[in-house]
Amino acid sequence: MAAAASSSSSGGSWEYDVFINFRGEDTRRGFVCHLYKALKQKALDTFIDSEELRKGDDLSELLKAIQGSRLSLVVFSENYASSTWCLKELVQILKCMDTQNQIVVPIFYQVDPSDVRKLTASFAEAFAKHERDSAADMEEMESWKSGLTRATNLSGWDSKNYQDDAKLMEDIVEDIFNKLSNISVIRDDGLVGMDSHINEMEMRLRPGVADVRFVGIWGMGGIGKTTIATAVYNKIAGQFEHCCFLQNIKERFRRNEWCYTYAGRTSL
């Protein structure tokens, strides 16, 4: 599966809403595949790597995708620690959590959180193999171990608390959607003096009323129309079952990308 399109961020421009870090051989064709589709149905731009992307040793595209994501889901599974790619991604994810306030949510899928934290069972076996065969030095391996410990101390989800994956997935997606809906995707300093405009927009939209409304924002370029629209979207998106934010429409019309963009963002 390929990556999705883009959205805005507090630091300029987020490329994705969600990055999924996972062990392909354990979960790609099952749990993660369905999770990806469920996130897309909520109009969340989600990155998962393709199998083709993992051929070779160049992690640069994946690390860039992590840095450009608002939230990372870390799916721990039985063979997670056997992948140096997963571990390197995890280190980058935690770095982004520290430096750009990225939200990180661990999911323990058919694996005991204590095995991840204490490096026991399959996690112990994986690190024993890394110490024998990996090109990584001891300092890098220590960063992997530290990353696993830090991630397990974050609030997350444990599959053993659910009778089936469907309910687990439903709760995860709802939680992620709510978390992202509560984050402003633009800088606070971009809202100076705009509170009255935002409040007026909310009043005109009246999201609690069961009808259809179209509200246009007209004005010269550079006066904050997109800023207002984005702020209003973030405030009310959580009140709807599905929503999407289509940006740069004028430019996409020029490049003849409108049909692709509209179809991709509204395939609910």
Backbone as CSV, one residue per row, in Angstrom:
resi,resn,N_x,N_y,N_z,CA_x,CA_y,CA_z,C_x,C_y,C_z
1,MET,0.840,-1.193,0.000,0.000,0.000,0.000,0.875,1.241,0.000
2,ALA,0.479,2.216,-0.687,1.271,3.425,-0.795,0.806,4.455,0.212
3,ALA,1.546,5.534,0.264,1.209,6.615,1.174,0.046,7.420,0.656
4,ALA,-0.557,8.169,1.560,-1.671,9.033,1.190,-1.181,10.434,0.888
5,ALA,-2.125,11.383,0.767,-1.775,12.743,0.388,-1.352,13.569,1.587
6,SER,-1.683,14.893,1.628,-1.107,15.756,2.646,-2.133,16.598,3.373
7,SER,-1.695,17.170,4.511,-2.516,18.100,5.277,-1.618,19.136,5.918
8,SER,-2.191,20.079,6.681,-1.404,21.164,7.254,-0.873,20.807,8.624
9,SER,0.077,21.575,9.120,0.681,21.313,10.411,0.945,22.567,11.190
10,SER,1.286,22.353,12.471,1.630,23.472,13.324,3.017,23.982,13.030
11,GLY,3.830,23.180,12.363,5.175,23.615,12.094,5.353,24.039,10.673
12,GLY,4.282,24.232,9.926,4.411,24.643,8.549,3.548,23.771,7.686
13,SER,3.988,22.521,7.424,3.188,21.648,6.571,3.394,20.195,6.953
14,TRP,2.390,19.596,7.595,2.436,18.158,7.850,2.204,17.443,6.528
15,GLU,2.921,16.373,6.323,2.694,15.567,5.133,1.592,14.544,5.384
16,TYR,1.526,14.033,6.621,0.554,12.997,6.972,-0.061,13.264,8.344
17,ASP,-1.236,12.716,8.545,-1.844,12.728,9.874,-1.255,11.614,10.730
18,VAL,-1.114,10.427,10.139,-0.704,9.244,10.902,0.392,8.481,10.168
19,PHE,1.408,8.067,10.916,2.435,7.146,10.416,2.283,5.842,11.190
20,ILE,2.250,4.718,10.478,2.137,3.421,11.156,3.474,2.697,11.083
21,ASN,4.029,2.420,12.242,5.277,1.673,12.388,4.903,0.244,12.773
22,PHE,5.305,-0.742,11.969,4.837,-2.114,12.209,5.780,-3.125,11.564
23,ARG,5.668,-4.381,11.992,6.445,-5.488,11.418,5.604,-6.134,10.337
24,GLY,6.030,-5.987,9.103,5.231,-6.421,7.970,4.833,-7.880,7.984
25,GLU,5.766,-8.752,8.304,5.465,-10.189,8.238,4.432,-10.610,9.280
26,ASP,4.276,-9.823,10.333,3.297,-10.148,11.378,1.908,-9.591,11.081
27,THR,1.842,-8.365,10.570,0.557,-7.655,10.575,0.157,-6.969,9.273
28,ARG,1.028,-6.947,8.266,0.728,-6.155,7.068,-0.570,-6.581,6.398
29,ARG,-0.784,-7.858,6.204,-1.947,-8.328,5.443,-3.184,-8.572,6.308
30,GLY,-3.059,-8.307,7.577,-4.203,-8.494,8.463,-4.546,-7.232,9.211
31,PHE,-4.084,-7.156,10.446,-4.463,-6.059,11.336,-4.119,-4.683,10.771
32,VAL,-2.890,-4.485,10.323,-2.469,-3.159,9.847,-3.198,-2.767,8.572
33,CYS,-3.438,-3.729,7.696,-4.179,-3.451,6.460,-5.568,-2.899,6.782
34,HIS,-6.262,-3.540,7.708,-7.611,-3.099,8.079,-7.572,-1.783,8.865
35,LEU,-6.548,-1.614,9.683,-6.398,-0.371,10.437,-6.179,0.801,9.486
36,TYR,-5.344,0.597,8.489,-5.079,1.637,7.485,-6.375,2.056,6.786
37,LYS,-7.165,1.078,6.383,-8.426,1.381,5.695,-9.392,2.132,6.610
38,ALA,-9.434,1.735,7.881,-10.335,2.394,8.831,-9.921,3.844,9.069
39,LEU,-8.630,4.103,9.126,-8.145,5.475,9.294,-8.469,6.312,8.062
40,LYS,-8.332,5.720,6.887,-8.655,6.424,5.646,-10.141,6.768,5.587
41,GLN,-10.977,5.886,6.103,-12.416,6.147,6.109,-12.773,7.333,6.997
42,LYS,-11.885,7.649,7.936,-12.067,8.830,8.778,-11.384,10.053,8.155
43,ALA,-10.974,9.926,6.901,-10.309,11.014,6.173,-8.991,11.419,6.824
44,LEU,-8.293,10.456,7.431,-6.985,10.715,8.014,-5.913,10.252,7.038
45,ASP,-5.059,11.177,6.624,-3.972,10.834,5.703,-2.963,9.970,6.440
46,THR,-2.809,8.739,5.988,-2.040,7.749,6.734,-0.933,7.166,5.876
47,PHE,0.270,7.084,6.445,1.410,6.514,5.733,1.703,5.117,6.258
48,ILE,1.704,4.152,5.356,2.336,2.870,5.644,3.249,2.562,4.477
49,ASP,4.390,1.974,4.787,5.345,1.714,3.715,4.875,0.545,2.857
50,SER,5.350,0.519,1.634,5.071,-0.601,0.739,6.183,-1.628,0.888
51,GLU,5.914,-2.853,0.478,6.941,-3.887,0.528,8.096,-3.534,-0.397
52,GLU,7.796,-2.863,-1.507,8.842,-2.460,-2.443,9.795,-1.459,-1.796
53,LEU,9.249,-0.579,-0.970,10.061,0.456,-0.341,11.113,-0.141,0.571
54,ARG,10.822,-1.304,1.137,11.751,-1.914,2.088,12.855,-2.727,1.423
55,LYS,12.869,-2.759,0.115,13.950,-3.453,-0.574,15.141,-2.509,-0.660
56,GLY,16.220,-2.859,0.024,17.378,-1.981,0.078,17.589,-1.488,1.497
57,ASP,18.535,-0.591,1.654,18.911,-0.133,2.984,18.630,1.341,3.227
58,ASP,17.990,2.015,2.273,17.774,3.450,2.397,16.499,3.737,3.188
59,LEU,16.685,4.266,4.384,15.557,4.575,5.263,15.093,6.020,5.133
60,SER,15.744,6.797,4.275,15.516,8.243,4.268,14.058,8.614,4.023
61,GLU,13.380,7.912,3.103,11.989,8.251,2.804,11.083,7.971,3.994
62,LEU,11.345,6.870,4.679,10.536,6.535,5.852,10.773,7.522,6.991
63,LEU,12.025,7.884,7.217,12.335,8.822,8.290,11.735,10.192,8.003
64,LYS,11.729,10.568,6.737,11.109,11.836,6.341,9.599,11.792,6.580
65,ALA,8.979,10.649,6.279,7.535,10.498,6.497,7.193,10.578,7.982
66,ILE,8.047,10.000,8.817,7.829,10.080,10.266,7.868,11.534,10.724
67,GLN,8.888,12.246,10.279,9.054,13.642,10.677,7.886,14.505,10.205
68,GLY,7.260,14.107,9.111,6.153,14.881,8.557,4.785,14.432,9.020
69,SER,4.731,13.619,10.093,3.451,13.095,10.579,3.062,13.721,11.915
70,ARG,1.781,13.913,12.092,1.266,14.496,13.338,1.250,13.471,14.465
71,LEU,1.035,12.205,14.107,0.897,11.144,15.108,1.494,9.859,14.556
72,SER,2.142,9.095,15.422,2.677,7.793,15.014,2.039,6.678,15.833
73,LEU,1.604,5.640,15.139,1.129,4.417,15.779,2.250,3.392,15.717
74,VAL,2.633,2.849,16.852,3.684,1.838,16.914,3.026,0.505,17.239
75,VAL,3.000,-0.396,16.263,2.318,-1.683,16.434,3.349,-2.736,16.825
76,PHE,3.410,-3.057,18.107,4.322,-4.088,18.582,3.694,-5.461,18.353
77,SER,4.458,-6.357,17.757,4.002,-7.727,17.508,5.164,-8.677,17.792
78,GLU,4.941,-9.953,17.642,5.919,-10.954,18.080,7.303,-10.754,17.471
79,ASN,7.360,-10.464,16.184,8.659,-10.357,15.511,9.101,-8.914,15.270
80,TYR,8.479,-7.988,15.978,8.790,-6.565,15.784,10.286,-6.285,15.948
81,ALA,10.866,-6.761,17.037,12.254,-6.412,17.360,13.275,-7.082,16.452
82,SER,12.841,-8.048,15.650,13.786,-8.689,14.728,14.098,-7.798,13.534
83,SER,13.318,-6.741,13.358,13.514,-5.818,12.239,14.284,-4.580,12.685
84,THR,15.480,-4.384,12.139,16.241,-3.173,12.462,15.541,-1.936,11.903
85,TRP,14.791,-2.112,10.803,14.025,-0.990,10.243,13.000,-0.493,11.256
86,CYS,12.244,-1.422,11.859,11.240,-1.040,12.860,11.888,-0.296,14.021
87,LEU,13.026,-0.794,14.468,13.699,-0.200,15.621,14.252,1.184,15.293
88,LYS,14.799,1.333,14.093,15.311,2.647,13.684,14.167,3.645,13.525
89,GLU,13.060,3.177,12.982,11.882,4.040,12.870,11.411,4.474,14.257
90,LEU,11.397,3.541,15.199,10.948,3.846,16.560,11.802,4.940,17.190
91,VAL,13.111,4.860,17.005,14.008,5.892,17.547,13.672,7.253,16.952
92,GLN,13.421,7.285,15.635,13.062,8.543,14.976,11.713,9.067,15.483
93,ILE,10.768,8.169,15.678,9.441,8.556,16.180,9.552,9.224,17.547
94,LEU,10.333,8.625,18.434,10.488,9.194,19.778,11.255,10.512,19.739
95,LYS,12.173,10.624,18.795,12.876,11.897,18.613,11.884,12.987,18.212
96,CYS,10.965,12.645,17.310,9.945,13.612,16.878,8.976,13.937,18.009
97,MET,8.723,12.965,18.870,7.887,13.224,20.041,8.552,14.265,20.941
98,ASP,9.870,14.161,21.085,10.608,15.078,21.952,10.782,16.460,21.339
99,THR,10.996,16.513,20.029,11.371,17.782,19.398,10.217,18.537,18.755
100,GLN,9.155,17.822,18.337,8.055,18.519,17.668,6.687,18.109,18.201
101,ASN,6.704,17.539,19.406,5.451,17.181,20.092,4.575,16.228,19.295
102,GLN,5.191,15.361,18.527,4.413,14.350,17.813,3.745,13.423,18.835
103,ILE,2.495,13.072,18.584,1.789,12.128,19.455,2.229,10.714,19.087
104,VAL,2.519,9.898,20.088,2.934,8.514,19.855,2.006,7.587,20.634
105,VAL,1.427,6.629,19.926,0.479,5.698,20.544,0.934,4.265,20.272
106,PRO,1.322,3.514,21.314,1.701,2.113,21.108,0.481,1.196,21.058
107,ILE,0.579,0.165,20.233,-0.445,-0.878,20.172,0.268,-2.210,20.382
108,PHE,-0.130,-2.943,21.385,0.474,-4.247,21.659,-0.435,-5.306,21.051
109,TYR,-0.018,-5.807,19.897,-0.870,-6.733,19.153,-0.369,-8.167,19.331
110,GLN,-1.122,-8.921,20.106,-0.811,-10.322,20.387,0.604,-10.477,20.946
111,VAL,0.986,-9.515,21.774,2.279,-9.576,22.450,2.118,-8.930,23.819
112,ASP,2.812,-9.458,24.809,2.708,-8.937,26.171,3.558,-7.673,26.310
113,PRO,2.974,-6.575,26.783,3.754,-5.341,26.958,5.003,-5.536,27.813
114,SER,4.936,-6.429,28.794,6.101,-6.652,29.657,7.253,-7.291,28.888
115,ASP,6.946,-8.098,27.865,8.005,-8.676,27.033,8.725,-7.588,26.242
116,VAL,7.963,-6.592,25.812,8.563,-5.472,25.079,9.410,-4.635,26.027
117,ARG,8.874,-4.335,27.191,9.556,-3.467,28.159,10.817,-4.117,28.721
118,LYS,10.711,-5.399,29.055,11.821,-6.086,29.721,12.715,-6.861,28.753
119,LEU,12.372,-6.806,27.468,13.137,-7.526,26.435,13.231,-9.007,26.763
120,THR,12.070,-9.620,26.961,12.005,-11.058,27.199,11.300,-11.728,26.020
121,ALA,11.229,-13.068,26.062,10.580,-13.863,25.002,11.181,-13.525,23.631
122,SER,10.349,-13.280,22.633,10.845,-13.059,21.269,11.713,-11.806,21.166
123,PHE,11.509,-10.844,22.056,12.308,-9.613,22.030,13.736,-9.890,22.506
124,ALA,13.880,-10.775,23.476,15.215,-11.174,23.925,15.944,-11.925,22.819
125,GLU,15.233,-12.820,22.153,15.834,-13.589,21.061,16.287,-12.670,19.932
126,ALA,15.468,-11.673,19.628,15.799,-10.748,18.543,17.071,-9.972,18.855
127,PHE,17.209,-9.497,20.082,18.398,-8.714,20.424,19.643,-9.585,20.535
128,ALA,19.473,-10.832,20.937,20.616,-11.746,20.945,21.141,-11.930,19.527
129,LYS,20.223,-12.015,18.573,20.615,-12.151,17.163,21.250,-10.853,16.655
130,HIS,20.701,-9.716,17.045,21.287,-8.438,16.626,22.727,-8.315,17.122
131,GLU,22.960,-8.741,18.352,24.302,-8.642,18.926,25.288,-9.531,18.187
132,ARG,24.790,-10.632,17.629,25.661,-11.533,16.864,25.865,-11.052,15.432
133,ASP,24.776,-10.624,14.804,24.803,-10.434,13.355,24.659,-8.995,12.871
134,SER,24.086,-8.127,13.681,23.762,-6.791,13.190,25.006,-5.941,12.980
135,ALA,24.924,-5.071,11.980,26.009,-4.122,11.722,25.948,-2.951,12.695
136,ALA,24.874,-2.868,13.458,24.712,-1.772,14.414,25.718,-1.899,15.554
137,ASP,26.208,-0.752,16.038,27.124,-0.788,17.175,26.321,-0.836,18.474
138,MET,27.019,-0.983,19.576,26.348,-1.132,20.866,25.549,0.116,21.239
139,GLU,26.063,1.282,20.857,25.356,2.527,21.178,23.997,2.577,20.484
140,GLU,23.970,2.148,19.208,22.703,2.152,18.486,21.740,1.135,19.083
141,MET,22.252,-0.033,19.438,21.380,-1.048,20.036,20.818,-0.597,21.383
142,GLU,21.617,0.153,22.121,21.117,0.697,23.386,19.991,1.692,23.139
143,SER,20.103,2.458,22.039,19.029,3.406,21.708,17.755,2.657,21.337
144,TRP,17.897,1.482,20.721,16.723,0.665,20.393,16.053,0.168,21.676
145,LYS,16.879,-0.343,22.592,16.339,-0.860,23.855,15.649,0.251,24.648
146,SER,16.305,1.390,24.709,15.721,2.532,25.414,14.404,2.956,24.774
147,GLY,14.366,2.915,23.440,13.154,3.278,22.716,11.998,2.351,23.034
148,LEU,12.272,1.072,23.119,11.228,0.100,23.454,10.677,0.361,24.857
149,THR,11.576,0.632,25.787,11.143,0.908,27.159,10.295,2.171,27.228
150,ARG,10.752,3.227,26.559,10.003,4.493,26.569,8.616,4.320,25.946
151,ALA,8.560,3.610,24.845,7.286,3.450,24.136,6.276,2.670,24.966
152,THR,6.745,1.680,25.712,5.813,0.881,26.517,5.260,1.672,27.698
153,ASN,5.914,2.759,28.052,5.429,3.586,29.161,4.402,4.622,28.713
154,LEU,4.140,4.675,27.413,3.138,5.598,26.889,1.754,4.952,26.934
155,SER,0.746,5.770,26.992,-0.632,5.264,26.984,-0.945,4.673,25.615
156,GLY,-1.472,3.441,25.615,-1.740,2.786,24.340,-2.826,1.730,24.435
157,TRP,-2.726,0.731,23.552,-3.775,-0.278,23.416,-3.176,-1.679,23.472
158,ASP,-3.906,-2.592,24.108,-3.455,-3.974,24.258,-4.535,-4.903,23.704
159,SER,-4.180,-5.682,22.692,-5.175,-6.530,22.022,-5.757,-7.597,22.944
160,LYS,-5.024,-7.961,23.985,-5.548,-9.020,24.867,-6.764,-8.554,25.671
161,ASN,-7.009,-7.260,25.679,-8.185,-6.731,26.371,-9.438,-6.762,25.502
162,TYR,-9.307,-7.302,24.291,-10.436,-7.329,23.353,-10.685,-8.751,22.870
163,GLN,-11.952,-9.055,22.634,-12.309,-10.376,22.129,-12.083,-10.489,20.624
164,ASP,-12.121,-9.368,19.925,-11.901,-9.414,18.485,-11.215,-8.134,18.023
165,ASP,-10.584,-8.218,16.854,-9.846,-7.080,16.305,-10.760,-5.934,15.890
166,ALA,-11.980,-6.256,15.502,-12.889,-5.229,14.993,-13.153,-4.152,16.043
167,LYS,-13.448,-4.563,17.266,-13.723,-3.603,18.337,-12.454,-2.845,18.720
168,LEU,-11.339,-3.558,18.775,-10.055,-2.920,19.068,-9.768,-1.817,18.057
169,MET,-9.947,-2.151,16.788,-9.682,-1.195,15.714,-10.629,0.001,15.785
170,GLU,-11.884,-0.272,16.068,-12.877,0.806,16.171,-12.482,1.802,17.258
171,ASP,-12.061,1.278,18.413,-11.680,2.151,19.526,-10.402,2.925,19.219
172,ILE,-9.451,2.267,18.573,-8.194,2.941,18.223,-8.457,4.095,17.264
173,VAL,-9.210,3.827,16.220,-9.472,4.851,15.198,-10.224,6.030,15.792
174,GLU,-11.205,5.757,16.637,-11.961,6.838,17.271,-11.051,7.677,18.159
175,ASP,-10.164,7.007,18.887,-9.232,7.706,19.772,-8.268,8.583,18.971
176,ILE,-7.740,8.040,17.884,-6.799,8.792,17.050,-7.492,9.992,16.426
177,PHE,-8.699,9.781,15.924,-9.444,10.876,15.305,-9.678,11.996,16.315
178,ASN,-10.068,11.629,17.526,-10.323,12.640,18.557,-9.049,13.365,18.963
179,LYS,-7.954,12.627,19.075,-6.674,13.254,19.426,-6.281,14.290,18.382
180,LEU,-6.381,13.925,17.120,-5.969,14.834,16.055,-6.948,15.988,15.888
181,SER,-8.209,15.745,16.172,-9.207,16.809,16.052,-8.987,17.898,17.088
182,ASN,-8.348,17.530,18.190,-8.118,18.498,19.264,-6.807,19.253,19.110
183,ILE,-6.069,18.963,18.046,-4.800,19.643,17.810,-4.981,20.677,16.721
184,SER,-4.614,21.897,16.989,-4.647,22.914,15.937,-3.550,22.606,14.950
185,VAL,-3.859,22.628,13.661,-2.853,22.320,12.660,-2.223,23.582,12.095
186,ILE,-2.390,24.694,12.785,-1.696,25.912,12.385,-1.088,26.558,13.611
187,ARG,-0.115,27.407,13.421,0.554,28.070,14.530,-0.416,28.986,15.270
188,ASP,-0.282,29.031,16.589,-1.137,29.913,17.370,-0.972,31.364,16.954
189,ASP,0.281,31.762,16.594,0.488,33.160,16.251,-0.198,33.526,14.943
190,GLY,-0.659,32.509,14.191,-1.396,32.808,12.971,-2.842,33.174,13.247
191,LEU,-3.280,33.046,14.513,-4.672,33.311,14.860,-4.870,34.654,15.561
192,VAL,-3.790,35.414,15.702,-3.895,36.693,16.400,-4.926,37.587,15.719
193,GLY,-5.900,38.050,16.499,-6.902,38.966,15.971,-7.984,38.319,15.135
194,MET,-8.019,36.973,15.099,-8.979,36.295,14.233,-10.096,35.597,14.996
195,ASP,-10.099,35.694,16.307,-11.114,35.002,17.107,-12.528,35.364,16.677
196,SER,-12.769,36.640,16.426,-14.123,37.075,16.066,-14.561,36.476,14.736
197,HIS,-13.608,36.378,13.782,-13.932,35.789,12.478,-14.236,34.296,12.618
198,ILE,-13.445,33.613,13.445,-13.642,32.179,13.654,-14.990,31.927,14.329
199,ASN,-15.311,32.729,15.328,-16.596,32.575,16.021,-17.769,32.826,15.077
200,GLU,-17.615,33.821,14.197,-18.687,34.116,13.242,-18.882,32.957,12.271
201,MET,-17.771,32.352,11.835,-17.864,31.208,10.930,-18.586,30.047,11.602
202,GLU,-18.229,29.771,12.852,-18.893,28.686,13.582,-20.391,28.947,13.708
203,MET,-20.741,30.190,13.978,-22.148,30.542,14.131,-22.900,30.318,12.820
204,ARG,-22.275,30.682,11.706,-22.929,30.531,10.409,-23.040,29.064,9.997
205,LEU,-22.047,28.269,10.384,-22.076,26.847,10.016,-23.075,26.069,10.872
206,ARG,-23.202,26.442,12.125,-24.132,25.772,13.049,-24.042,24.251,12.897
207,PRO,-22.870,23.638,13.241,-22.665,22.209,13.003,-23.643,21.289,13.704
208,GLY,-24.311,21.760,14.756,-25.262,20.911,15.461,-26.602,20.784,14.776
209,VAL,-26.836,21.571,13.726,-28.114,21.557,13.013,-28.050,20.552,11.864
210,ALA,-29.100,19.735,11.724,-29.100,18.664,10.717,-29.520,19.187,9.347
211,ASP,-28.698,20.009,8.743,-28.946,20.427,7.367,-27.604,20.631,6.670
212,VAL,-27.648,21.041,5.420,-26.420,21.233,4.640,-26.168,22.720,4.482
213,ARG,-24.937,23.153,4.754,-24.621,24.574,4.654,-23.348,24.783,3.838
214,PHE,-23.349,25.833,3.041,-22.173,26.264,2.299,-21.846,27.684,2.750
215,VAL,-20.634,27.894,3.201,-20.211,29.231,3.623,-18.925,29.581,2.886
216,GLY,-18.926,30.691,2.196,-17.740,31.127,1.469,-16.992,32.208,2.223
217,ILE,-15.662,32.219,2.080,-14.830,33.275,2.667,-14.189,34.033,1.505
218,TRP,-14.504,35.299,1.381,-14.027,36.086,0.246,-13.069,37.160,0.736
219,GLY,-12.011,37.406,-0.036,-11.082,38.467,0.333,-9.803,38.389,-0.467
220,MET,-8.968,39.394,-0.332,-7.693,39.441,-1.038,-6.779,38.319,-0.556
221,GLY,-5.814,37.981,-1.383,-4.851,36.963,-1.006,-3.987,37.410,0.163
222,GLY,-3.676,36.462,1.061,-2.758,36.739,2.154,-3.363,37.359,3.396
223,ILE,-4.688,37.466,3.465,-5.294,38.109,4.643,-5.750,37.103,5.701
224,GLY,-5.563,35.796,5.427,-5.863,34.794,6.449,-7.088,33.944,6.213
225,LYS,-7.567,33.878,4.968,-8.774,33.073,4.686,-8.533,31.600,4.995
226,THR,-7.399,31.070,4.532,-7.087,29.656,4.774,-6.862,29.397,6.256
227,THR,-6.242,30.339,6.936,-6.012,30.207,8.378,-7.327,30.068,9.128
228,ILE,-8.288,30.912,8.785,-9.601,30.854,9.437,-10.301,29.538,9.118
229,ALA,-10.299,29.152,7.837,-10.971,27.914,7.427,-10.375,26.705,8.133
230,THR,-9.043,26.669,8.245,-8.376,25.544,8.892,-8.702,25.490,10.376
231,ALA,-8.693,26.639,11.030,-8.994,26.683,12.464,-10.422,26.224,12.739
232,VAL,-11.369,26.672,11.917,-12.767,26.269,12.092,-12.917,24.770,11.854
233,TYR,-12.274,24.272,10.815,-12.326,22.837,10.514,-11.844,22.018,11.710
234,ASN,-10.714,22.417,12.290,-10.161,21.666,13.412,-11.073,21.694,14.633
235,LYS,-11.798,22.791,14.818,-12.668,22.910,15.988,-13.921,22.054,15.874
236,ILE,-14.417,21.866,14.647,-15.714,21.188,14.517,-15.630,19.804,13.878
237,ALA,-14.444,19.404,13.385,-14.338,18.131,12.660,-14.770,16.943,13.503
238,GLY,-14.470,16.989,14.809,-14.807,15.864,15.675,-16.293,15.639,15.858
239,GLN,-17.124,16.577,15.399,-18.575,16.443,15.547,-19.207,15.644,14.407
240,PHE,-18.382,15.246,13.430,-18.913,14.560,12.257,-18.333,13.155,12.145
241,GLU,-19.110,12.262,11.558,-18.640,10.890,11.356,-17.518,10.854,10.338
242,HIS,-17.625,11.641,9.278,-16.582,11.743,8.257,-16.347,13.207,7.927
243,CYS,-15.129,13.549,7.609,-14.828,14.921,7.200,-13.530,14.928,6.399
244,CYS,-13.314,15.961,5.619,-12.046,16.108,4.907,-11.785,17.587,4.672
245,PHE,-10.507,17.931,4.542,-10.100,19.314,4.320,-9.314,19.351,3.015
246,LEU,-9.865,19.959,2.000,-9.230,20.021,0.682,-8.516,21.356,0.540
247,GLN,-7.206,21.284,0.390,-6.397,22.495,0.315,-5.933,22.786,-1.111
248,ASN,-5.508,24.031,-1.318,-4.859,24.442,-2.575,-5.678,24.070,-3.802
249,ILE,-6.995,24.285,-3.733,-7.877,23.891,-4.827,-7.537,24.633,-6.115
250,LYS,-7.261,25.929,-6.001,-6.941,26.723,-7.189,-5.729,26.159,-7.914
251,GLU,-4.696,25.828,-7.144,-3.476,25.295,-7.749,-3.713,23.906,-8.329
252,ARG,-4.527,23.098,-7.649,-4.800,21.752,-8.153,-5.627,21.801,-9.431
253,PHE,-6.527,22.778,-9.531,-7.258,22.971,-10.784,-6.287,23.275,-11.918
254,ARG,-5.312,24.120,-11.627,-4.336,24.488,-12.654,-3.553,23.273,-13.135
255,ARG,-3.240,22.372,-12.197,-2.452,21.192,-12.554,-3.329,20.015,-12.949
256,ASN,-4.639,20.252,-13.051,-5.586,19.215,-13.464,-5.599,18.041,-12.491
257,GLU,-5.446,18.344,-11.189,-5.406,17.296,-10.174,-6.694,17.224,-9.361
258,TRP,-7.674,18.046,-9.698,-8.872,18.149,-8.857,-9.594,16.823,-8.689
259,CYS,-9.840,16.122,-9.805,-10.606,14.863,-9.726,-9.898,13.850,-8.851
260,TYR,-8.569,13.749,-9.007,-7.794,12.797,-8.206,-7.868,13.147,-6.722
261,THR,-7.671,14.448,-6.426,-7.681,14.888,-5.034,-9.031,14.643,-4.386
262,TYR,-10.100,15.035,-5.087,-11.446,14.906,-4.528,-11.788,13.445,-4.286
263,ALA,-11.488,12.588,-5.258,-11.811,11.167,-5.118,-11.013,10.537,-3.993
264,GLY,-9.718,10.906,-3.890,-8.871,10.317,-2.869,-9.268,10.703,-1.463
265,ARG,-9.725,11.953,-1.272,-10.060,12.428,0.058,-11.478,12.088,0.480
266,THR,-12.348,11.712,-0.478,-13.753,11.466,-0.134,-14.168,10.032,-0.391
267,SER,-13.204,9.122,-0.487,-13.544,7.710,-0.706,-13.938,7.090,0.622
268,LEU,-15.120,7.436,1.098,-15.589,6.987,2.403,-16.509,5.800,2.283
